[in-house]
Amino acid sequence: MWGLARWTLVAVASTGCIHDRLVACGDVVCPVGNGCDLERSICIDPVGLSVPPANIAFTDVACGGSGQQVLEVRNFSSGPIAFSAVSTLDGIDVVPPSGVFPAGATVTLQLIGNAPPRSVPGTPLQGAVLIAVDGEVITRDVELTTTGAVVTASVQQLDFGEATVGLSDTRAIQLHNTGNAAIQVAPRLPASQGPSFTLATPPTVSVGPGETTSIAVAFQPQALTSYASSLTLDYTGNTCEPPPTQVSLSGTATTDDILLDHLTLDFGEVACDARRARSR
């Protein structure tokens, strides 16, 4: 009785091997008709170009700022290949936008990401980079994520109402940061507004991501009149939305008057050595 023997054949090659017209390229299998860029383990497009397949990501670009990425394209064909390149995501520029990939050469495309001055920090903006060659389009995903502070104030006007002359009343403005980066805030009052409004807080405060910070202002009227001023907020750092820069201040001075129910006290006739009391 004959036994059955099973043989397993294993082939290992340092170059892309072809099996059923598929090409193994590193850890991936390239589509039919594609070659393999062995050095980078990237499938070669049928037109002869090797373009990295990974998404192009611009991360933590300051709002209103810019970042840079590169895309290295290799031409494995025997002749030059003309191309044009563009991004569908606003603010992403491809340099050069057109040209020629020489035969056997590597061309580096510079991708400049210009972050919008207004955006939701941490939320990716998505699009694609399109490379058009010989009537075909090679597409690579691209995304840009911004970073910065988004500051809001609890009030735009701080009204102290009525306050007694010479007495101080302190109130606070809340600054809240919904962004993903900290920011420094320097509050200041006009030098010409006099001593009635004063800062009751450090000259510089920090507002971290998701944090709320108070800026305290004291009102101490010096005379019977109405007062008006403004608190200016100066920022050091990056913001992704226009922050509040001024808060108006107002207040009115009053006095603690003593009211009399008689203007004249008449004790009438009082005998000598007698005492009579009257109250106001």
Secondary structure, DSSP 8 states (H G I E B T S, - for coil): -------------SS--EETTEEEETTEEE-TT-EEETTTTEEE-TTSEE---S-EEEEEEETT-EEEEEEEEEE-SSS-EEEEEEESSTTEEEESSEEEE-TT-EEEEEEEEE--SS--TT--EEEEEEEEETTEEEEEEEEEEEE-B-EEES-SEEEEEEEETT--EEEEEEEEE-SSS-EEEEEE--GGG-TTEEE-S-S-EEE-TT-EEEEEEEE---SSSEEEEEEEEEEES-BSS----EEEEEEEEE------S-S--------TT-------
